[in-house]
Amino acid sequence: MKLWMIGAGPGEPSLISAYALEVMRGAQVVLATERLYEAFQPILENVRLVSLTEMETFLADNPEDVSRVAVLASGDVGFYSISRRLTEKLSGRWEIERVSGVSSLQYLSAKLNIDYDDIKTVSVHGRDRSVIPFVSYNGKVFVLTGGQYRVQDVAEQLYQANMGHVILHVGENLSSGQERILSAAPAVIREMEFGNLAVLLIENPHAADCRHQLRDEDFLRGKVPMTKEEIRLLSVAKLDIHPQDVIWDIGAGTGSVSIALAYAASEGMVYAIERNEEAVALLAENRKRLGAYNVQIRQATAPEGLEKLPAPDKVFIGGSSGNMDAILEAVLRKNPTAQVVINAITLETLQAAVSSMEQRQMEPEILCASMAKADVVGGYHMMRGLNPIYILSGRRRA
C-alpha cells in the first residue's frame, strides 16, 4: 500500500508541483482537511473532506481496502507538518513517499526578497513559548503563529520586552485573495488584528552573539558589587545550562551572572530577582547594552518575590540577605530537583548555605576559588590576590 504526503503550499493550487498533481490524480482517494479541501475540490474529483482524527482513523484501519492514498498537508511536508505525526503512526503499515511543497517561510521570504538560508525558525502555534530568546540572538527569526499566540500577541511580547527596534514582517492568508503582507515595528503590529493563518518574519539588526565571552569591562557597574569574570565562568559551568532552561538569579546585582546565564540559555528565560533600586536600573541598562532580552527583571526580595515565577530548572543564588533557608524552600517547592549554585564570600554565608542544603538532602559540592591577577608595578608583574569565593552546587537526591 502506498501513501503519498503532498505539500500543498500556502493553499493556492497553482503553486503545487506538476508531479504532486499527477500523484493525486492517480490516487484512489485524496484526504484533506477543510481549508485545503475547499481549495483543491474544484480540480480534484477524488479529494475527500476529513478531520485530522478521521484521516488518522482511515489510514490506520483502511476500511475501503484502498492501496493508493494521498494526503494533503499545508505548506511543505518537512516543515512543522502533520507528515511527522502521520509517519510516526503509519510507517509500519504504508509505504510512505513525501512530495515537497512551498512552505510559508519560502513564500513570504520570496515576497519580501529576503534570503532564508540563515533564518531561525520557531513555532508558537498551540505552544506556550516566548519568541524573545530567539529574536535576541538571531538576526532573522521566522515564527509560525496561531491558537494562543497570534501575530499581535507576539508583537506585544516584543513590545513589553523593550525590543521596539526589531522589524516585523507579517504574512496573512498567503497566496489567497485575502493575502496581506506588511512590515512595521512591534508598537504598530500589537494594535492590529490578525487571524490564525498568519506568519511572522522578524529582523533584529542588533542581535547579540550569545557565544561572546563576557568580560568584566562589558558591564556598567556603578557602586553595585559584581561577580567577577572567573567566578562567573565557574558558577555558570556548575549549573550545566541547557538552551531551553528556565533559570532564577536571586540577588542579581548588576546582572553580570544573569546575562551570562541568558547567553547560555539562548532559547530559555532568566528571571533576575534584585531588591536594590540602583542595581535594578544597572541591570536593565546592561540587559539592553548586551542584547540579553531573555532576562526578565523583578525588583523584589526573596523568597517573597519568587512565588509567581515559573518553576526553575536551574537557580543561582548570589545574595540571600540572611534568607537562605526560606529561599531554598521556595526553590524546591517549585521544582524539587532544581540544580542550585550558591556563591558565598563570608564564612557565615558558607555555613548557612551548607546547613540549608544538607537539611534538604542536597549533598553540596563545595569549591573554594582563589584567584590572583597580575598588576604591573615598576616594570614588573606582581600577582595580586583576590578574595576567595566559595561555590556550592547541588540538587536534592532522588
C-alpha positions in Angstrom: 0.0 0.0 0.0 1.4 3.4 -1.0 0.7 6.7 0.9 1.8 10.0 -0.6 2.1 13.0 1.7 1.7 16.0 -0.5 2.9 19.5 0.4 0.1 21.7 -0.7 1.9 25.0 -0.2 0.2 28.0 1.3 -3.1 26.9 -0.3 -3.2 28.2 -3.9 -3.4 25.1 -6.2 -1.3 26.8 -8.9 1.7 26.7 -6.6 1.7 22.9 -6.4 4.2 20.9 -8.4 3.2 19.0 -11.6 4.4 15.8 -10.0 2.2 16.3 -6.9 -0.8 16.9 -9.1 0.0 13.8 -11.1 0.3 11.7 -7.9 -3.0 13.0 -6.6 -4.9 12.3 -9.8 -3.5 8.7 -9.8 -4.5 8.1 -6.2 -7.8 6.3 -5.3 -8.6 8.9 -2.7 -7.0 12.2 -1.6 -7.6 13.2 2.1 -7.8 16.9 3.0 -8.9 19.0 5.9 -11.4 21.8 5.4 -9.2 24.7 4.1 -7.3 22.5 1.6 -10.4 20.6 0.6 -12.1 23.9 -0.4 -9.0 24.9 -2.4 -8.5 21.7 -4.3 -12.0 20.3 -4.7 -12.5 22.3 -8.0 -9.6 20.5 -9.6 -9.6 17.0 -8.0 -12.6 14.7 -8.3 -11.2 12.2 -5.7 -10.5 14.7 -2.9 -12.4 13.9 0.3 -13.1 16.2 3.3 -12.0 14.8 6.6 -10.9 15.9 10.1 -7.4 15.1 11.2 -8.8 12.4 13.5 -10.8 10.9 10.7 -7.7 11.0 8.5 -5.7 9.1 11.0 -8.5 6.5 11.6 -9.0 6.0 7.9 -5.3 5.4 7.3 -4.9 3.1 10.4 -7.9 0.9 9.6 -8.2 1.3 5.8 -11.9 0.4 5.8 -12.2 0.7 2.0 -9.2 -1.6 1.3 -7.5 1.1 -0.9 -3.9 0.8 -1.9 -3.1 4.3 -3.3 -3.9 7.2 -1.0 -2.7 10.8 -0.9 -2.8 13.2 2.0 -2.8 17.0 1.5 -0.7 18.8 4.1 -0.4 22.6 4.2 2.9 24.2 3.4 5.9 21.8 3.0 5.8 18.2 4.3 9.1 18.7 6.2 8.3 22.0 7.9 6.1 21.8 11.0 3.8 19.5 9.1 1.2 16.8 10.0 3.5 14.5 8.0 5.7 13.8 11.0 2.8 12.7 13.2 1.4 10.5 10.4 4.7 9.0 9.6 5.3 8.0 13.2 1.9 6.3 13.4 1.7 4.7 10.0 5.3 3.9 8.8 4.8 0.2 9.5 1.6 -0.1 7.6 2.2 2.1 4.5 5.0 2.7 2.1 5.3 6.4 2.5 6.6 9.0 0.0 6.8 12.7 0.8 6.3 15.2 -2.0 7.6 18.7 -1.2 5.6 21.9 -1.4 6.2 25.6 -0.9 6.4 26.4 2.8 5.1 29.7 4.2 8.7 30.5 5.1 9.8 30.2 1.4 6.7 32.1 0.1 7.0 35.0 2.5 10.8 35.3 2.1 10.4 35.4 -1.7 7.7 38.1 -1.4 10.0 40.2 0.8 13.0 39.5 -1.4 14.9 38.1 1.7 17.2 35.1 1.7 16.1 32.4 4.2 19.2 30.2 4.5 20.2 32.0 7.7 16.7 32.2 9.3 16.0 30.7 12.7 12.5 29.0 12.8 10.2 28.6 15.7 6.6 27.7 16.2 4.3 29.1 18.9 1.3 27.6 17.3 -0.6 25.9 20.2 2.5 26.3 22.4 3.2 28.3 25.5 6.5 29.7 24.2 8.2 33.0 24.1 10.0 34.3 20.9 12.1 36.7 22.9 15.1 34.5 23.3 15.2 33.6 19.6 14.9 37.2 18.5 17.5 38.3 21.0 20.2 36.2 19.4 19.3 35.8 15.8 19.2 38.4 13.1 16.2 36.8 11.4 13.5 34.6 13.0 10.5 33.0 11.3 7.6 32.4 13.6 4.5 30.2 12.9 1.7 31.7 15.0 -1.8 30.5 15.8 -4.0 29.3 18.7 -3.0 31.0 21.9 -0.4 33.2 20.3 -1.3 35.2 17.2 0.8 37.8 15.4 -0.5 40.7 17.7 0.4 38.6 20.8 4.0 38.1 19.6 4.3 41.8 18.9 3.0 42.5 22.4 5.7 40.2 23.9 8.4 42.1 22.0 7.0 45.5 22.9 6.8 44.6 26.6 10.4 43.3 26.4 11.6 46.8 25.1 12.5 45.3 21.7 11.0 48.1 19.8 14.0 48.2 17.4 13.1 45.0 15.6 11.1 44.9 12.4 8.1 42.5 12.0 7.1 41.3 8.5 3.6 39.8 8.7 2.2 37.5 6.1 -1.5 36.6 6.4 -3.7 34.4 4.2 -0.7 33.8 1.9 -1.5 33.1 -1.8 -5.2 33.7 -1.3 -7.4 36.6 -2.5 -7.2 38.0 1.1 -3.4 37.9 1.2 -1.9 40.7 3.4 1.8 41.4 3.8 3.1 44.3 5.8 6.1 45.4 7.8 6.2 47.5 10.9 7.6 47.8 14.5 6.1 45.9 17.4 4.3 49.0 18.7 2.3 49.2 15.4 1.6 45.5 15.0 0.4 45.0 18.6 -2.5 47.3 17.9 -3.7 45.4 14.8 -5.8 42.2 14.4 -4.6 39.1 12.6 -6.2 35.6 12.3 -4.7 32.1 12.7 -3.4 31.9 9.1 -0.6 34.4 9.7 3.2 34.0 10.0 6.0 36.4 11.0 9.5 37.1 9.8 11.3 39.2 12.5 14.5 41.1 11.7 16.8 42.2 14.6 19.6 44.3 13.2 21.2 44.4 16.7 21.0 40.7 17.6 23.6 39.7 20.3 26.1 37.0 19.8 25.4 34.6 22.7 28.8 32.9 22.0 30.6 36.0 23.1 32.7 35.6 26.2 31.5 38.3 28.6 34.3 40.3 30.2 34.0 42.5 33.3 34.5 45.6 31.2 31.4 44.8 29.2 29.2 45.7 32.2 28.1 49.0 33.7 28.8 48.8 37.4 28.2 51.9 39.3 28.6 51.2 43.1 26.9 47.9 42.9 29.1 44.8 43.7 29.6 42.5 40.7 30.5 38.8 40.4 33.9 38.7 38.8 34.5 37.1 35.4 36.4 34.0 36.5 33.9 33.2 39.3 31.0 33.9 36.8 32.5 31.3 34.5 32.8 28.7 37.2 29.4 29.3 38.6 27.6 29.1 35.2 29.6 25.9 34.4 28.4 24.3 37.6 24.8 25.0 36.7 25.2 22.9 33.5 22.8 25.2 31.5 20.7 23.7 28.6 19.5 26.1 25.9 15.8 26.0 26.9 16.3 26.2 30.6 14.2 28.4 32.9 16.7 30.0 35.4 16.4 32.1 38.5 19.1 34.5 39.5 18.5 35.5 43.1 20.4 38.6 44.2 21.2 39.6 40.6 23.1 42.8 41.3 24.3 44.4 38.1 23.2 41.4 36.1 26.6 40.0 35.1 25.6 36.5 36.1 22.0 37.0 34.8 23.3 37.9 31.3 25.9 35.1 31.3 23.1 32.7 32.1 20.8 34.2 29.4 23.5 33.8 26.8 23.9 30.1 27.8 20.1 29.6 27.9 19.7 31.1 24.5 16.2 29.6 23.9 15.1 29.9 27.6 14.4 32.6 30.1 16.2 34.0 33.1 14.4 35.7 35.9 16.6 38.2 37.7 15.5 39.0 41.3 17.1 42.0 42.9 15.8 44.3 45.7 18.2 47.3 45.3 16.8 50.0 43.1 20.2 51.2 41.8 21.2 47.6 40.9 17.9 47.1 39.1 18.5 50.2 37.0 22.0 49.0 36.1 20.7 45.5 35.3 18.2 47.0 32.9 21.0 49.0 31.2 23.3 46.0 30.9 20.5 43.9 29.5 19.9 46.5 26.8 23.6 47.1 26.2 24.3 43.4 25.7 21.1 42.4 24.0 20.1 39.8 26.6 16.3 40.5 26.4 15.6 37.0 27.7 16.3 38.3 31.1 13.2 39.3 32.9 13.8 41.7 35.8 11.9 41.5 39.1 12.6 44.2 41.8 11.7 42.1 44.8 13.1 40.4 47.9 13.4 36.7 48.0 11.7 34.5 48.9 8.5 36.6 48.6 9.4 37.6 45.0 9.7 34.0 43.9 6.1 32.9 44.3 4.7 34.0 41.0 7.7 32.9 38.9 7.6 29.7 36.7 9.3 26.6 38.1 13.1 26.8 37.5 15.4 24.2 36.0 18.4 26.0 37.5 18.9 28.5 40.3 21.8 30.8 41.0 21.9 32.5 44.4 24.4 35.4 44.6 22.8 37.0 47.6 20.3 35.8 50.2 20.1 38.6 52.7 20.1 36.0 55.5 17.1 34.2 54.0 18.9 31.1 52.7 16.5 28.6 54.4 13.4 30.2 53.1 14.9 30.7 49.6 15.9 27.1 49.2 12.5 26.0 50.5 10.8 28.2 47.9 13.0 26.8 45.1 12.3 23.2 46.0 8.6 23.8 46.4 8.6 24.9 42.7 11.0 22.2 41.5 12.2 19.5 43.9 15.0 18.6 41.6 16.3 22.0 40.5 20.1 22.4 40.2 21.3 25.1 42.6 24.6 27.0 42.7 25.4 29.4 45.6 28.2 31.9 45.8 29.4 32.7 49.4 32.1 35.3 50.3 31.8 35.1 54.1 32.2 32.0 56.3 28.8 32.8 57.8 27.1 32.6 54.4 29.1 29.4 53.6 27.9 27.8 56.9 24.3 28.8 56.3 24.4 27.5 52.7 25.9 24.2 53.7 23.4 23.7 56.5 20.4 24.6 54.4 21.4 22.3 51.6 22.2 19.4 53.8 18.9 19.8 55.7 17.2 19.3 52.3 19.3 16.3 51.2 21.1 18.3 48.5 24.6 17.0 49.0 26.5 20.2 48.2 29.7 20.1 46.2 32.0 22.8 47.6 34.7 24.6 45.7 36.9 27.4 47.1 38.1 29.6 44.2 41.2 31.7 45.0 42.2 33.9 42.1 45.2 36.2 41.6 45.7 38.7 38.8 48.9 40.3 37.6 49.5 44.1 38.2 52.4 45.9 36.5 54.5 47.6 39.2 57.7 49.4 38.3 58.1 47.3 35.1 57.4 44.1 37.0 54.4 41.8 37.0 53.2 41.3 40.6 50.4 38.9 41.4 47.5 40.5 43.4 45.3 38.0 45.3 41.5 38.4 45.1 39.1 37.4 47.9 38.4 33.7 47.8 34.9 32.7 46.8 33.0 29.6 47.8 30.9 28.0 45.1 28.4 25.4 46.3 26.4 23.3 43.9 23.9 20.5 44.2 20.4 19.2 43.8 18.2 17.1 46.0 18.8 13.4 46.0 16.2 11.4 44.1 
